[in-house]
């Protein structure tokens, strides 16, 4: 599975998990791409998921899709311009993200 990200300024979070074959859990919702045959395409907008943007295709045996990558007001280069991820193992997928900025400590004067 090849996941390409479309960075977008949003305040929500994204969690991804690959499960048994080409099934992908996005923020708890499971999407099964196992039945997608090589060369098939699911057109953009037909999957009921706000996170999947663009078509979902199987090319040379691999599912390829684009997912919104939420980020804060000042994303790092790695988040603003993320590399596509090649995912083969089942389990949680590490999503590009920036660590939250620490709030300055209150100081009593």
Buried (B, 14 or more C-beta within 10 A) or exposed (E): BBBBBEBEEEEEEBEBBBEEEBBBBBEEEEBEBEEBEEEBEBEEEEBEBEBBBBBBBBEEEBBBBBBBBBBBEEBBEEBEEBEEBEBEEEEEBEBBBEEEEEEEEEEEE
